[in-house]
């Protein structure tokens, strides 16, 4: 479909416990558990997500945790214990749209910063708006912003695989995605490196 842009198309081979718990806190669908395989698909315009969900679920036994429909963008997450079910669901969507995986938009890092030794009042302000773990004063804080937004889930998963850090918050849909991780300085540096490397390895077409 020439009028549909595949903004995000990314496979998570094993959802990390904190990411699964975060999605369980914020999503309204069939919630994943740690170790599930997962696929995030983001489109423009948003309304096509309803049709894409129908295609993916009819083709497989995968279940959706997230289905967001906005005017500009839509986001679907599907998951299953069997990686093959998730990959088949993604392929069914590609076939329906008449495109291939490399037609997805390549992720772009919009902002990347580490705040070391977070001040107590700064931590308290962030804790008031977070849906994940608590940010403790003195920890280091990694903030990552990406476009398209859906790739933040993959970046978070790669970071959590690589380092002992805490998932404070993540915005997985909208114009930009945003990730907050906290922990000891060395662990945050390792998480940052893994997240940026993971995004860099996703190939696609550059938008606009």
Secondary structure, DSSP 8 states (H G I E B T S, - for coil): -TT-EEEEEEEESS--HHHHHHHHHH--SS---TT-EEEEEEEESSTHHHHHHHHHHHHSS-EEEEEEE-SS-EEEEEEESSHHHHHHHHHHHHHHHT--GGGSB--EEEEEEEE-S--HHHHHHHHTT-SSS---TTSEEEEEEEESTTHHHHHHHHHHHHS--EEEEEE-SSSSEEEEEEE-HHHHHHHHHHHHHHHHT---B---
